[in-house]
Amino acid sequence: MVKLVLFHGDALKILPFLKSESVDLVITDPPFMISKEIRIHRSRNPKKYKFVGKDIDFYFGDWDVFENEEKYWEFTFAWLKEVWRIMRKGAHLLVFFDKYKITPLTKWVEENEGIARQPLFWIKQNPVPCARKISFMNAVTMIFWATKYSISRKYATFNYQLGQHPDYIFAPICSGKERYSYGFHPTQKPEKVIKWLIEYLSNEGDTILDPFLGSGTTMKVARDLNRNCIGIEIDDKYVEIIKKRLDWGKDLYTKFEFFNEKELILKDKEIDAICEKY
């Protein structure tokens, strides 16, 4: 039986409760600090941009806003340090990340006995149109890939039997049922992309961690592929979306556990059972 554990709260407060060396794969899409107060009014001026539809907003939310770059990296290295502790030897780390900020991430991993692997790429089949006439559309999202301590297949999973695959995958930005059925996150990643990563870099029965769960895509795909998943989400709105999307508590083939940050911290002790092998 697949087990899903959902924490409602701040990842930096919850991660210290999770057991060391207990997860097999981390997939996450943390804040990039790229939000801008820019809006493309393509529905108001379709002749200029040659597109019709809803306006495009580049302000993703308060969670993506930091006082300065120093505060951003302080936050990033804090969650990364905890995630690294929780990963077992040979576990993979996959982070959707700003391509302009990738160098400090690589340096941190290498300084902590990790192996920074080849970058992976999601190529968007329907990229957001440019407002200006002096730039190309941003159609590529980088996925930072690292492995803890070892890339030997004795420790690090790579399901080569699935066939050789390029270091990229084509998929459209979420739309239709995937986007609107339960509620949409502004940086939601397609299930197709997450499925590709989980299938190649983990096995059935493994445990996957996503400390910035958003609308629950990682947990949804992990469950569908018979993997256990631990997710953390701070926003009340998205916690409710996750529960609806996962049919929380109603799926007879899934064991669900839910923890609130305040209740968890009051216990003032590590909850060993959460990350044990199921």
Buried (B, 14 or more C-beta within 10 A) or exposed (E): EBBBBBBBBBBBBBBEBBBEEBBBBBBBBBBBBEBEEEEBEBEEEEEEBEEEEEEBEBEBEEBBEBEEEEEBBEBBBEBBEBBBBBBBEBBBBBBBBBEEBBEEBBEBBEEBEBBBBEBBBBBBEEBBEEBEEEEEEEBEBBBBBBBBBBBEEEBBBEEEEEEEEEEBBEBEBBEEEBBEEBBBBEBBBBBBBBBBBBBBBBBEEBBBBBBBBBBBBBBBBBBEBEBBBBBBBBBEEBBBBBBEBBEBEEBEEBEBEBBBBEEBBEEEEEBEEBBEEB
